[in-house]
């Protein structure tokens, strides 16, 4: 992965997702909120995560994507 590429959070296993997010977002419960938005609500945009502060959503969007896997 080059420095310009962003990691797709949907590519991570649940444990990897928690570990990756916990390193970036504080307080730690934010990682659980983000995982719930992804896996319970199926969002494909950080802007849809309305209970996450805007600055956190912006920081996530700079580093990550939310792209659903392709069906093969």
mmCIF file as Biopython writes it, N, C-alpha, C and O atoms, coordinates in Angstrom:
data_model
#
loop_
_atom_site.group_PDB
_atom_site.id
_atom_site.type_symbol
_atom_site.label_atom_id
_atom_site.label_alt_id
_atom_site.label_comp_id
_atom_site.label_asym_id
_atom_site.label_entity_id
_atom_site.label_seq_id
_atom_site.pdbx_PDB_ins_code
_atom_site.Cartn_x
_atom_site.Cartn_y
_atom_site.Cartn_z
_atom_site.occupancy
_atom_site.B_iso_or_equiv
_atom_site.auth_seq_id
_atom_site.auth_asym_id
_atom_site.pdbx_PDB_model_num
ATOM 1   N N  . UNK A ? 1  ? 0.855   -1.178  0.000  1.0 0.0 1  A 1 
ATOM 2   C CA . UNK A ? 1  ? 0.000   0.000   0.000  1.0 0.0 1  A 1 
ATOM 3   C C  . UNK A ? 1  ? 0.895   1.233   0.000  1.0 0.0 1  A 1 
ATOM 4   O O  . UNK A ? 1  ? 1.805   1.344   0.821  1.0 0.0 1  A 1 
ATOM 5   N N  . UNK A ? 2  ? 0.638   2.151   -0.911 1.0 0.0 2  A 1 
ATOM 6   C CA . UNK A ? 2  ? 1.410   3.388   -0.942 1.0 0.0 2  A 1 
ATOM 7   C C  . UNK A ? 2  ? 0.835   4.382   0.051  1.0 0.0 2  A 1 
ATOM 8   O O  . UNK A ? 2  ? -0.245  4.167   0.602  1.0 0.0 2  A 1 
ATOM 9   N N  . UNK A ? 3  ? 1.557   5.465   0.277  1.0 0.0 3  A 1 
ATOM 10  C CA . UNK A ? 3  ? 1.110   6.453   1.258  1.0 0.0 3  A 1 
ATOM 11  C C  . UNK A ? 3  ? -0.172  7.154   0.834  1.0 0.0 3  A 1 
ATOM 12  O O  . UNK A ? 3  ? -0.868  7.723   1.675  1.0 0.0 3  A 1 
ATOM 13  N N  . UNK A ? 4  ? -0.503  7.123   -0.476 1.0 0.0 4  A 1 
ATOM 14  C CA . UNK A ? 4  ? -1.716  7.781   -0.954 1.0 0.0 4  A 1 
ATOM 15  C C  . UNK A ? 4  ? -2.939  6.884   -0.862 1.0 0.0 4  A 1 
ATOM 16  O O  . UNK A ? 4  ? -4.067  7.368   -0.955 1.0 0.0 4  A 1 
ATOM 17  N N  . UNK A ? 5  ? -2.736  5.588   -0.681 1.0 0.0 5  A 1 
ATOM 18  C CA . UNK A ? 5  ? -3.849  4.654   -0.598 1.0 0.0 5  A 1 
ATOM 19  C C  . UNK A ? 5  ? -4.414  4.638   0.814  1.0 0.0 5  A 1 
ATOM 20  O O  . UNK A ? 5  ? -3.688  4.732   1.804  1.0 0.0 5  A 1 
ATOM 21  N N  . UNK A ? 6  ? -5.732  4.518   0.870  1.0 0.0 6  A 1 
ATOM 22  C CA . UNK A ? 6  ? -6.401  4.422   2.168  1.0 0.0 6  A 1 
ATOM 23  C C  . UNK A ? 6  ? -6.854  2.994   2.384  1.0 0.0 6  A 1 
ATOM 24  O O  . UNK A ? 6  ? -7.259  2.317   1.438  1.0 0.0 6  A 1 
ATOM 25  N N  . UNK A ? 7  ? -6.790  2.541   3.600  1.0 0.0 7  A 1 
ATOM 26  C CA . UNK A ? 7  ? -7.200  1.192   3.975  1.0 0.0 7  A 1 
ATOM 27  C C  . UNK A ? 7  ? -8.714  1.114   4.040  1.0 0.0 7  A 1 
ATOM 28  O O  . UNK A ? 7  ? -9.364  1.970   4.640  1.0 0.0 7  A 1 
ATOM 29  N N  . UNK A ? 8  ? -9.273  0.081   3.416  1.0 0.0 8  A 1 
ATOM 30  C CA . UNK A ? 8  ? -10.712 -0.146  3.472  1.0 0.0 8  A 1 
ATOM 31  C C  . UNK A ? 8  ? -11.024 -0.872  4.781  1.0 0.0 8  A 1 
ATOM 32  O O  . UNK A ? 8  ? -10.563 -1.994  4.990  1.0 0.0 8  A 1 
ATOM 33  N N  . UNK A ? 9  ? -11.795 -0.250  5.653  1.0 0.0 9  A 1 
ATOM 34  C CA . UNK A ? 9  ? -12.096 -0.850  6.948  1.0 0.0 9  A 1 
ATOM 35  C C  . UNK A ? 9  ? -12.916 -2.128  6.816  1.0 0.0 9  A 1 
ATOM 36  O O  . UNK A ? 9  ? -12.847 -2.987  7.695  1.0 0.0 9  A 1 
ATOM 37  N N  . UNK A ? 10 ? -13.686 -2.277  5.750  1.0 0.0 10 A 1 
ATOM 38  C CA . UNK A ? 10 ? -14.452 -3.503  5.546  1.0 0.0 10 A 1 
ATOM 39  C C  . UNK A ? 10 ? -13.551 -4.700  5.207  1.0 0.0 10 A 1 
ATOM 40  O O  . UNK A ? 10 ? -14.017 -5.839  5.234  1.0 0.0 10 A 1 
ATOM 41  N N  . UNK A ? 11 ? -12.286 -4.465  4.892  1.0 0.0 11 A 1 
ATOM 42  C CA . UNK A ? 11 ? -11.346 -5.554  4.614  1.0 0.0 11 A 1 
ATOM 43  C C  . UNK A ? 11 ? -10.785 -6.169  5.891  1.0 0.0 11 A 1 
ATOM 44  O O  . UNK A ? 11 ? -10.132 -7.212  5.836  1.0 0.0 11 A 1 
ATOM 45  N N  . UNK A ? 12 ? -11.028 -5.541  7.034  1.0 0.0 12 A 1 
ATOM 46  C CA . UNK A ? 12 ? -10.453 -6.007  8.291  1.0 0.0 12 A 1 
ATOM 47  C C  . UNK A ? 12 ? -11.386 -6.951  9.037  1.0 0.0 12 A 1 
ATOM 48  O O  . UNK A ? 12 ? -12.602 -6.762  9.044  1.0 0.0 12 A 1 
ATOM 49  N N  . UNK A ? 13 ? -10.809 -7.959  9.657  1.0 0.0 13 A 1 
ATOM 50  C CA . UNK A ? 13 ? -11.567 -8.844  10.547 1.0 0.0 13 A 1 
ATOM 51  C C  . UNK A ? 13 ? -11.949 -8.036  11.787 1.0 0.0 13 A 1 
ATOM 52  O O  . UNK A ? 13 ? -11.300 -7.032  12.082 1.0 0.0 13 A 1 
ATOM 53  N N  . UNK A ? 14 ? -12.985 -8.450  12.517 1.0 0.0 14 A 1 
ATOM 54  C CA . UNK A ? 14 ? -13.435 -7.673  13.679 1.0 0.0 14 A 1 
ATOM 55  C C  . UNK A ? 14 ? -12.324 -7.316  14.669 1.0 0.0 14 A 1 
ATOM 56  O O  . UNK A ? 14 ? -12.273 -6.179  15.139 1.0 0.0 14 A 1 
ATOM 57  N N  . UNK A ? 15 ? -11.446 -8.247  14.992 1.0 0.0 15 A 1 
ATOM 58  C CA . UNK A ? 15 ? -10.353 -7.961  15.923 1.0 0.0 15 A 1 
ATOM 59  C C  . UNK A ? 15 ? -9.373  -6.942  15.369 1.0 0.0 15 A 1 
ATOM 60  O O  . UNK A ? 15 ? -8.886  -6.075  16.095 1.0 0.0 15 A 1 
ATOM 61  N N  . UNK A ? 16 ? -9.085  -7.053  14.072 1.0 0.0 16 A 1 
ATOM 62  C CA . UNK A ? 16 ? -8.196  -6.096  13.418 1.0 0.0 16 A 1 
ATOM 63  C C  . UNK A ? 16 ? -8.830  -4.710  13.378 1.0 0.0 16 A 1 
ATOM 64  O O  . UNK A ? 16 ? -8.160  -3.699  13.589 1.0 0.0 16 A 1 
ATOM 65  N N  . UNK A ? 17 ? -10.126 -4.679  13.105 1.0 0.0 17 A 1 
ATOM 66  C CA . UNK A ? 17 ? -10.843 -3.408  13.057 1.0 0.0 17 A 1 
ATOM 67  C C  . UNK A ? 17 ? -10.753 -2.707  14.408 1.0 0.0 17 A 1 
ATOM 68  O O  . UNK A ? 17 ? -10.409 -1.527  14.481 1.0 0.0 17 A 1 
ATOM 69  N N  . UNK A ? 18 ? -11.061 -3.436  15.471 1.0 0.0 18 A 1 
ATOM 70  C CA . UNK A ? 18 ? -11.001 -2.857  16.825 1.0 0.0 18 A 1 
ATOM 71  C C  . UNK A ? 18 ? -9.601  -2.332  17.127 1.0 0.0 18 A 1 
ATOM 72  O O  . UNK A ? 18 ? -9.445  -1.214  17.618 1.0 0.0 18 A 1 
ATOM 73  N N  . UNK A ? 19 ? -8.585  -3.139  16.834 1.0 0.0 19 A 1 
ATOM 74  C CA . UNK A ? 19 ? -7.203  -2.742  17.125 1.0 0.0 19 A 1 
ATOM 75  C C  . UNK A ? 19 ? -6.803  -1.507  16.320 1.0 0.0 19 A 1 
ATOM 76  O O  . UNK A ? 19 ? -6.170  -0.594  16.850 1.0 0.0 19 A 1 
ATOM 77  N N  . UNK A ? 20 ? -7.173  -1.480  15.046 1.0 0.0 20 A 1 
ATOM 78  C CA . UNK A ? 20 ? -6.828  -0.343  14.183 1.0 0.0 20 A 1 
ATOM 79  C C  . UNK A ? 20 ? -7.514  0.934   14.655 1.0 0.0 20 A 1 
ATOM 80  O O  . UNK A ? 20 ? -6.884  1.988   14.738 1.0 0.0 20 A 1 
ATOM 81  N N  . UNK A ? 21 ? -8.790  0.838   14.960 1.0 0.0 21 A 1 
ATOM 82  C CA . UNK A ? 21 ? -9.535  2.024   15.375 1.0 0.0 21 A 1 
ATOM 83  C C  . UNK A ? 21 ? -9.117  2.512   16.758 1.0 0.0 21 A 1 
ATOM 84  O O  . UNK A ? 21 ? -9.060  3.718   16.998 1.0 0.0 21 A 1 
ATOM 85  N N  . UNK A ? 22 ? -8.825  1.585   17.668 1.0 0.0 22 A 1 
ATOM 86  C CA . UNK A ? 22 ? -8.449  1.968   19.026 1.0 0.0 22 A 1 
ATOM 87  C C  . UNK A ? 22 ? -7.148  2.762   19.026 1.0 0.0 22 A 1 
ATOM 88  O O  . UNK A ? 22 ? -6.935  3.601   19.901 1.0 0.0 22 A 1 
ATOM 89  N N  . UNK A ? 23 ? -6.277  2.505   18.053 1.0 0.0 23 A 1 
ATOM 90  C CA . UNK A ? 23 ? -5.031  3.258   17.940 1.0 0.0 23 A 1 
ATOM 91  C C  . UNK A ? 23 ? -5.279  4.694   17.486 1.0 0.0 23 A 1 
ATOM 92  O O  . UNK A ? 23 ? -4.446  5.570   17.718 1.0 0.0 23 A 1 
ATOM 93  N N  . UNK A ? 24 ? -6.407  4.937   16.849 1.0 0.0 24 A 1 
ATOM 94  C CA . UNK A ? 24 ? -6.653  6.226   16.207 1.0 0.0 24 A 1 
ATOM 95  C C  . UNK A ? 24 ? -7.689  7.082   16.920 1.0 0.0 24 A 1 
ATOM 96  O O  . UNK A ? 24 ? -7.505  8.292   17.055 1.0 0.0 24 A 1 
ATOM 97  N N  . UNK A ? 25 ? -8.772  6.471   17.376 1.0 0.0 25 A 1 
ATOM 98  C CA . UNK A ? 25 ? -9.865  7.247   17.964 1.0 0.0 25 A 1 
ATOM 99  C C  . UNK A ? 25 ? -9.869  7.135   19.488 1.0 0.0 25 A 1 
ATOM 100 O O  . UNK A ? 25 ? -9.552  6.089   20.054 1.0 0.0 25 A 1 
ATOM 101 N N  . UNK A ? 26 ? -10.230 8.217   20.120 1.0 0.0 26 A 1 
ATOM 102 C CA . UNK A ? 26 ? -10.410 8.233   21.572 1.0 0.0 26 A 1 
ATOM 103 C C  . UNK A ? 26 ? -11.723 8.933   21.859 1.0 0.0 26 A 1 
ATOM 104 O O  . UNK A ? 26 ? -12.122 9.811   21.094 1.0 0.0 26 A 1 
ATOM 105 N N  . UNK A ? 27 ? -12.384 8.589   22.897 1.0 0.0 27 A 1 
ATOM 106 C CA . UNK A ? 27 ? -12.132 7.479   23.813 1.0 0.0 27 A 1 
ATOM 107 C C  . UNK A ? 27 ? -12.347 6.143   23.123 1.0 0.0 27 A 1 
ATOM 108 O O  . UNK A ? 27 ? -12.946 6.091   22.049 1.0 0.0 27 A 1 
ATOM 109 N N  . UNK A ? 28 ? -11.862 5.050   23.733 1.0 0.0 28 A 1 
ATOM 110 C CA . UNK A ? 28 ? -11.908 3.734   23.095 1.0 0.0 28 A 1 
ATOM 111 C C  . UNK A ? 28 ? -13.303 3.259   22.679 1.0 0.0 28 A 1 
ATOM 112 O O  . UNK A ? 28 ? -13.417 2.473   21.738 1.0 0.0 28 A 1 
ATOM 113 N N  . UNK A ? 29 ? -14.364 3.711   23.350 1.0 0.0 29 A 1 
ATOM 114 C CA . UNK A ? 29 ? -15.708 3.257   22.964 1.0 0.0 29 A 1 
ATOM 115 C C  . UNK A ? 29 ? -16.083 3.713   21.563 1.0 0.0 29 A 1 
ATOM 116 O O  . UNK A ? 29 ? -17.008 3.159   20.970 1.0 0.0 29 A 1 
ATOM 117 N N  . UNK A ? 30 ? -15.391 4.706   21.019 1.0 0.0 30 A 1 
ATOM 118 C CA . UNK A ? 30 ? -15.679 5.166   19.655 1.0 0.0 30 A 1 
ATOM 119 C C  . UNK A ? 30 ? -15.442 4.044   18.640 1.0 0.0 30 A 1 
ATOM 120 O O  . UNK A ? 30 ? -16.164 3.939   17.649 1.0 0.0 30 A 1 
ATOM 121 N N  . UNK A ? 31 ? -14.433 3.209   18.889 1.0 0.0 31 A 1 
ATOM 122 C CA . UNK A ? 31 ? -14.151 2.099   17.974 1.0 0.0 31 A 1 
ATOM 123 C C  . UNK A ? 31 ? -15.358 1.162   17.898 1.0 0.0 31 A 1 
ATOM 124 O O  . UNK A ? 31 ? -15.708 0.685   16.819 1.0 0.0 31 A 1 
ATOM 125 N N  . UNK A ? 32 ? -15.986 0.903   19.031 1.0 0.0 32 A 1 
ATOM 126 C CA . UNK A ? 32 ? -17.173 0.040   19.050 1.0 0.0 32 A 1 
ATOM 127 C C  . UNK A ? 32 ? -18.326 0.708   18.300 1.0 0.0 32 A 1 
ATOM 128 O O  . UNK A ? 32 ? -19.056 0.043   17.565 1.0 0.0 32 A 1 
ATOM 129 N N  . UNK A ? 33 ? -18.489 2.016   18.482 1.0 0.0 33 A 1 
ATOM 130 C CA . UNK A ? 33 ? -19.556 2.733   17.770 1.0 0.0 33 A 1 
ATOM 131 C C  . UNK A ? 33 ? -19.358 2.642   16.257 1.0 0.0 33 A 1 
ATOM 132 O O  . UNK A ? 33 ? -20.311 2.409   15.513 1.0 0.0 33 A 1 
ATOM 133 N N  . UNK A ? 34 ? -18.129 2.827   15.814 1.0 0.0 34 A 1 
ATOM 134 C CA . UNK A ? 34 ? -17.838 2.777   14.381 1.0 0.0 34 A 1 
ATOM 135 C C  . UNK A ? 34 ? -18.114 1.380   13.840 1.0 0.0 34 A 1 
ATOM 136 O O  . UNK A ? 34 ? -18.704 1.233   12.770 1.0 0.0 34 A 1 
ATOM 137 N N  . UNK A ? 35 ? -17.692 0.356   14.573 1.0 0.0 35 A 1 
ATOM 138 C CA . UNK A ? 35 ? -17.944 -1.028  14.150 1.0 0.0 35 A 1 
ATOM 139 C C  . UNK A ? 35 ? -19.441 -1.298  14.059 1.0 0.0 35 A 1 
ATOM 140 O O  . UNK A ? 35 ? -19.886 -1.989  13.143 1.0 0.0 35 A 1 
ATOM 141 N N  . UNK A ? 36 ? -20.220 -0.768  14.988 1.0 0.0 36 A 1 
ATOM 142 C CA . UNK A ? 36 ? -21.672 -0.947  14.937 1.0 0.0 36 A 1 
ATOM 143 C C  . UNK A ? 36 ? -22.270 -0.270  13.707 1.0 0.0 36 A 1 
ATOM 144 O O  . UNK A ? 36 ? -23.149 -0.830  13.050 1.0 0.0 36 A 1 
ATOM 145 N N  . UNK A ? 37 ? -21.793 0.933   13.398 1.0 0.0 37 A 1 
ATOM 146 C CA . UNK A ? 37 ? -22.274 1.602   12.185 1.0 0.0 37 A 1 
ATOM 147 C C  . UNK A ? 37 ? -21.972 0.759   10.953 1.0 0.0 37 A 1 
ATOM 148 O O  . UNK A ? 37 ? -22.801 0.662   10.048 1.0 0.0 37 A 1 
ATOM 149 N N  . UNK A ? 38 ? -20.816 0.162   10.915 1.0 0.0 38 A 1 
ATOM 150 C CA . UNK A ? 38 ? -20.430 -0.627  9.751  1.0 0.0 38 A 1 
ATOM 151 C C  . UNK A ? 38 ? -21.213 -1.936  9.663  1.0 0.0 38 A 1 
ATOM 152 O O  . UNK A ? 38 ? -21.787 -2.250  8.620  1.0 0.0 38 A 1 
ATOM 153 N N  . UNK A ? 39 ? -21.235 -2.689  10.743 1.0 0.0 39 A 1 
ATOM 154 C CA . UNK A ? 39 ? -21.733 -4.062  10.671 1.0 0.0 39 A 1 
ATOM 155 C C  . UNK A ? 39 ? -23.209 -4.220  11.010 1.0 0.0 39 A 1 
ATOM 156 O O  . UNK A ? 39 ? -23.822 -5.212  10.615 1.0 0.0 39 A 1 
ATOM 157 N N  . UNK A ? 40 ? -23.782 -3.289  11.715 1.0 0.0 40 A 1 
ATOM 158 C CA . UNK A ? 40 ? -25.225 -3.371  11.993 1.0 0.0 40 A 1 
ATOM 159 C C  . UNK A ? 40 ? -26.031 -2.512  11.037 1.0 0.0 40 A 1 
ATOM 160 O O  . UNK A ? 40 ? -27.142 -2.877  10.652 1.0 0.0 40 A 1 
ATOM 161 N N  . UNK A ? 41 ? -25.479 -1.385  10.657 1.0 0.0 41 A 1 
ATOM 162 C CA . UNK A ? 41 ? -26.226 -0.460  9.799  1.0 0.0 41 A 1 
ATOM 163 C C  . UNK A ? 41 ? -25.726 -0.449  8.369  1.0 0.0 41 A 1 
ATOM 164 O O  . UNK A ? 41 ? -26.395 0.084   7.483  1.0 0.0 41 A 1 
ATOM 165 N N  . UNK A ? 42 ? -24.556 -1.030  8.130  1.0 0.0 42 A 1 
ATOM 166 C CA . UNK A ? 42 ? -24.043 -1.164  6.775  1.0 0.0 42 A 1 
ATOM 167 C C  . UNK A ? 42 ? -23.744 0.140   6.063  1.0 0.0 42 A 1 
ATOM 168 O O  . UNK A ? 42 ? -24.010 0.269   4.868  1.0 0.0 42 A 1 
ATOM 169 N N  . UNK A ? 43 ? -23.195 1.106   6.778  1.0 0.0 43 A 1 
ATOM 170 C CA . UNK A ? 43 ? -22.915 2.404   6.155  1.0 0.0 43 A 1 
ATOM 171 C C  . UNK A ? 43 ? -21.722 2.308   5.211  1.0 0.0 43 A 1 
ATOM 172 O O  . UNK A ? 43 ? -20.841 1.466   5.383  1.0 0.0 43 A 1 
ATOM 173 N N  . UNK A ? 44 ? -21.710 3.182   4.216  1.0 0.0 44 A 1 
ATOM 174 C CA . UNK A ? 44 ? -20.578 3.263   3.298  1.0 0.0 44 A 1 
ATOM 175 C C  . UNK A ? 44 ? -19.986 4.666   3.277  1.0 0.0 44 A 1 
ATOM 176 O O  . UNK A ? 44 ? -19.297 5.055   2.334  1.0 0.0 44 A 1 
ATOM 177 N N  . UNK A ? 45 ? -20.274 5.421   4.349  1.0 0.0 45 A 1 
ATOM 178 C CA . UNK A ? 45 ? -19.771 6.789   4.460  1.0 0.0 45 A 1 
ATOM 179 C C  . UNK A ? 45 ? -19.573 7.128   5.935  1.0 0.0 45 A 1 
ATOM 180 O O  . UNK A ? 45 ? -20.420 6.821   6.774  1.0 0.0 45 A 1 
ATOM 181 N N  . UNK A ? 46 ? -18.453 7.761   6.237  1.0 0.0 46 A 1 
ATOM 182 C CA . UNK A ? 46 ? -18.222 8.194   7.613  1.0 0.0 46 A 1 
ATOM 183 C C  . UNK A ? 46 ? -19.205 9.296   8.016  1.0 0.0 46 A 1 
ATOM 184 O O  . UNK A ? 46 ? -19.529 9.439   9.195  1.0 0.0 46 A 1 
ATOM 185 N N  . UNK A ? 47 ? -19.678 10.071  7.043  1.0 0.0 47 A 1 
ATOM 186 C CA . UNK A ? 47 ? -20.640 11.140  7.338  1.0 0.0 47 A 1 
ATOM 187 C C  . UNK A ? 47 ? -21.956 10.599  7.886  1.0 0.0 47 A 1 
ATOM 188 O O  . UNK A ? 47 ? -22.677 11.316  8.579  1.0 0.0 47 A 1 
ATOM 189 N N  . UNK A ? 48 ? -22.273 9.351   7.585  1.0 0.0 48 A 1 
ATOM 190 C CA . UNK A ? 48 ? -23.514 8.749   8.082  1.0 0.0 48 A 1 
ATOM 191 C C  . UNK A ? 48 ? -23.454 8.437   9.574  1.0 0.0 48 A 1 
ATOM 192 O O  . UNK A ? 48 ? -24.488 8.205   10.201 1.0 0.0 48 A 1 
ATOM 193 N N  . UNK A ? 49 ? -22.269 8.431   10.139 1.0 0.0 49 A 1 
ATOM 194 C CA . UNK A ? 49 ? -22.077 8.075   11.547 1.0 0.0 49 A 1 
ATOM 195 C C  . UNK A ? 49 ? -22.339 9.297   12.425 1.0 0.0 49 A 1 
ATOM 196 O O  . UNK A ? 49 ? -21.410 9.947   12.904 1.0 0.0 49 A 1 
ATOM 197 N N  . UNK A ? 50 ? -23.601 9.591   12.624 1.0 0.0 50 A 1 
ATOM 198 C CA . UNK A ? 50 ? -23.997 10.859  13.240 1.0 0.0 50 A 1 
ATOM 199 C C  . UNK A ? 50 ? -23.657 10.985  14.724 1.0 0.0 50 A 1 
ATOM 200 O O  . UNK A ? 50 ? -23.657 12.097  15.253 1.0 0.0 50 A 1 
ATOM 201 N N  . UNK A ? 51 ? -23.369 9.884   15.408 1.0 0.0 51 A 1 
ATOM 202 C CA . UNK A ? 51 ? -22.995 10.004  16.819 1.0 0.0 51 A 1 
ATOM 203 C C  . UNK A ? 51 ? -21.479 10.054  17.015 1.0 0.0 51 A 1 
ATOM 204 O O  . UNK A ? 51 ? -20.993 10.024  18.145 1.0 0.0 51 A 1 
ATOM 205 N N  . UNK A ? 52 ? -20.742 10.129  15.917 1.0 0.0 52 A 1 
ATOM 206 C CA . UNK A ? 52 ? -19.283 10.286  15.951 1.0 0.0 52 A 1 
ATOM 207 C C  . UNK A ? 52 ? -18.986 11.754  15.655 1.0 0.0 52 A 1 
ATOM 208 O O  . UNK A ? 52 ? -19.528 12.302  14.695 1.0 0.0 52 A 1 
ATOM 209 N N  . UNK A ? 53 ? -18.134 12.408  16.460 1.0 0.0 53 A 1 
ATOM 210 C CA . UNK A ? 53 ? -17.832 13.820  16.210 1.0 0.0 53 A 1 
ATOM 211 C C  . UNK A ? 53 ? -17.304 14.057  14.786 1.0 0.0 53 A 1 
ATOM 212 O O  . UNK A ? 53 ? -16.586 13.228  14.228 1.0 0.0 53 A 1 
ATOM 213 N N  . UNK A ? 54 ? -17.670 15.179  14.230 1.0 0.0 54 A 1 
ATOM 214 C CA . UNK A ? 54 ? -17.305 15.525  12.853 1.0 0.0 54 A 1 
ATOM 215 C C  . UNK A ? 54 ? -15.797 15.478  12.619 1.0 0.0 54 A 1 
ATOM 216 O O  . UNK A ? 54 ? -15.351 15.001  11.575 1.0 0.0 54 A 1 
ATOM 217 N N  . UNK A ? 55 ? -15.002 15.969  13.582 1.0 0.0 55 A 1 
ATOM 218 C CA . UNK A ? 55 ? -13.553 15.961  13.387 1.0 0.0 55 A 1 
ATOM 219 C C  . UNK A ? 55 ? -13.002 14.533  13.336 1.0 0.0 55 A 1 
ATOM 220 O O  . UNK A ? 55 ? -12.047 14.261  12.609 1.0 0.0 55 A 1 
ATOM 221 N N  . UNK A ? 56 ? -13.595 13.636  14.097 1.0 0.0 56 A 1 
ATOM 222 C CA . UNK A ? 56 ? -13.183 12.228  14.070 1.0 0.0 56 A 1 
ATOM 223 C C  . UNK A ? 56 ? -13.562 11.614  12.735 1.0 0.0 56 A 1 
ATOM 224 O O  . UNK A ? 56 ? -12.767 10.883  12.145 1.0 0.0 56 A 1 
ATOM 225 N N  . UNK A ? 57 ? -14.765 11.899  12.248 1.0 0.0 57 A 1 
ATOM 226 C CA . UNK A ? 57 ? -15.200 11.374  10.946 1.0 0.0 57 A 1 
ATOM 227 C C  . UNK A ? 57 ? -14.290 11.871  9.831  1.0 0.0 57 A 1 
ATOM 228 O O  . UNK A ? 57 ? -13.952 11.118  8.918  1.0 0.0 57 A 1 
ATOM 229 N N  . UNK A ? 58 ? -13.896 13.129  9.905  1.0 0.0 58 A 1 
ATOM 230 C CA . UNK A ? 58 ? -12.996 13.688  8.890  1.0 0.0 58 A 1 
ATOM 231 C C  . UNK A ? 58 ? -11.634 13.015  8.931  1.0 0.0 58 A 1 
ATOM 232 O O  . UNK A ? 58 ? -11.056 12.699  7.891  1.0 0.0 58 A 1 
ATOM 233 N N  . UNK A ? 59 ? -11.124 12.798  10.136 1.0 0.0 59 A 1 
ATOM 234 C CA . UNK A ? 59 ? -9.822  12.137  10.282 1.0 0.0 59 A 1 
ATOM 235 C C  . UNK A ? 59 ? -9.881  10.701  9.752  1.0 0.0 59 A 1 
ATOM 236 O O  . UNK A ? 59 ? -8.942  10.233  9.108  1.0 0.0 59 A 1 
ATOM 237 N N  . UNK A ? 60 ? -10.978 10.014  10.023 1.0 0.0 60 A 1 
ATOM 238 C CA . UNK A ? 60 ? -11.144 8.650   9.508  1.0 0.0 60 A 1 
ATOM 239 C C  . UNK A ? 60 ? -11.199 8.644   7.985  1.0 0.0 60 A 1 
ATOM 240 O O  . UNK A ? 60 ? -10.587 7.789   7.345  1.0 0.0 60 A 1 
ATOM 241 N N  . UNK A ? 61 ? -11.923 9.585   7.407  1.0 0.0 61 A 1 
ATOM 242 C CA . UNK A ? 61 ? -12.066 9.650   5.947  1.0 0.0 61 A 1 
ATOM 243 C C  . UNK A ? 61 ? -10.734 9.933   5.259  1.0 0.0 61 A 1 
ATOM 244 O O  . UNK A ? 61 ? -10.530 9.531   4.114  1.0 0.0 61 A 1 
ATOM 245 N N  . UNK A ? 62 ? -9.834  10.616  5.943  1.0 0.0 62 A 1 
ATOM 246 C CA . UNK A ? 62 ? -8.510  10.886  5.376  1.0 0.0 62 A 1 
ATOM 247 C C  . UNK A ? 62 ? -7.640  9.634   5.318  1.0 0.0 62 A 1 
ATOM 248 O O  . UNK A ? 62 ? -6.784  9.509   4.442  1.0 0.0 62 A 1 
ATOM 249 N N  . UNK A ? 63 ? -7.858  8.714   6.244  1.0 0.0 63 A 1 
ATOM 250 C CA . UNK A ? 63 ? -7.002  7.525   6.353  1.0 0.0 63 A 1 
ATOM 251 C C  . UNK A ? 63 ? -7.635  6.244   5.832  1.0 0.0 63 A 1 
ATOM 252 O O  . UNK A ? 63 ? -6.927  5.308   5.461  1.0 0.0 63 A 1 
ATOM 253 N N  . UNK A ? 64 ? -8.981  6.193   5.799  1.0 0.0 64 A 1 
ATOM 254 C CA . UNK A ? 64 ? -9.676  4.951   5.504  1.0 0.0 64 A 1 
ATOM 255 C C  . UNK A ? 64 ? -10.798 5.159   4.499  1.0 0.0 64 A 1 
ATOM 256 O O  . UNK A ? 64 ? -11.219 6.284   4.228  1.0 0.0 64 A 1 
ATOM 257 N N  . UNK A ? 65 ? -11.272 4.034   3.952  1.0 0.0 65 A 1 
ATOM 258 C CA . UNK A ? 65 ? -12.476 4.034   3.120  1.0 0.0 65 A 1 
ATOM 259 C C  . UNK A ? 65 ? -13.460 3.033   3.715  1.0 0.0 65 A 1 
ATOM 260 O O  . UNK A ? 65 ? -13.114 2.234   4.586  1.0 0.0 65 A 1 
ATOM 261 N N  . UNK A ? 66 ? -14.686 3.097   3.226  1.0 0.0 66 A 1 
ATOM 262 C CA . UNK A ? 66 ? -15.731 2.144   3.603  1.0 0.0 66 A 1 
ATOM 263 C C  . UNK A ? 66 ? -16.340 1.613   2.315  1.0 0.0 66 A 1 
ATOM 264 O O  . UNK A ? 66 ? -17.419 2.044   1.907  1.0 0.0 66 A 1 
ATOM 265 N N  . UNK A ? 67 ? -15.651 0.678   1.678  1.0 0.0 67 A 1 
ATOM 266 C CA . UNK A ? 67 ? -16.110 0.118   0.406  1.0 0.0 67 A 1 
ATOM 267 C C  . UNK A ? 67 ? -16.519 -1.315  0.631  1.0 0.0 67 A 1 
ATOM 268 O O  . UNK A ? 67 ? -15.741 -2.125  1.133  1.0 0.0 67 A 1 
ATOM 269 N N  . UNK A ? 68 ? -17.763 -1.628  0.254  1.0 0.0 68 A 1 
ATOM 270 C CA . UNK A ? 68 ? -18.253 -2.994  0.400  1.0 0.0 68 A 1 
ATOM 271 C C  . UNK A ? 68 ? -17.457 -3.928  -0.509 1.0 0.0 68 A 1 
ATOM 272 O O  . UNK A ? 68 ? -17.070 -3.543  -1.613 1.0 0.0 68 A 1 
ATOM 273 N N  . UNK A ? 69 ? -17.214 -5.155  -0.046 1.0 0.0 69 A 1 
ATOM 274 C CA . UNK A ? 69 ? -16.487 -6.117  -0.875 1.0 0.0 69 A 1 
ATOM 275 C C  . UNK A ? 69 ? -17.281 -6.450  -2.142 1.0 0.0 69 A 1 
ATOM 276 O O  . UNK A ? 69 ? -18.512 -6.416  -2.146 1.0 0.0 69 A 1 
ATOM 277 N N  . UNK A ? 70 ? -16.566 -6.767  -3.196 1.0 0.0 70 A 1 
ATOM 278 C CA . UNK A ? 70 ? -17.205 -7.169  -4.450 1.0 0.0 70 A 1 
ATOM 279 C C  . UNK A ? 70 ? -17.587 -8.632  -4.377 1.0 0.0 70 A 1 
ATOM 280 O O  . UNK A ? 70 ? -16.846 -9.457  -3.844 1.0 0.0 70 A 1 
ATOM 281 N N  . UNK A ? 71 ? -18.747 -8.940  -4.918 1.0 0.0 71 A 1 
ATOM 282 C CA . UNK A ? 71 ? -19.193 -10.317 -4.999 1.0 0.0 71 A 1 
ATOM 283 C C  . UNK A ? 71 ? -18.606 -10.925 -6.248 1.0 0.0 71 A 1 
ATOM 284 O O  . UNK A ? 71 ? -18.750 -10.385 -7.345 1.0 0.0 71 A 1 
ATOM 285 N N  . UNK A ? 72 ? -17.935 -12.066 -6.074 1.0 0.0 72 A 1 
ATOM 286 C CA . UNK A ? 72 ? -17.264 -12.705 -7.214 1.0 0.0 72 A 1 
ATOM 287 C C  . UNK A ? 72 ? -18.018 -13.940 -7.612 1.0 0.0 72 A 1 
ATOM 288 O O  . UNK A ? 72 ? -17.622 -14.629 -8.552 1.0 0.0 72 A 1 
#
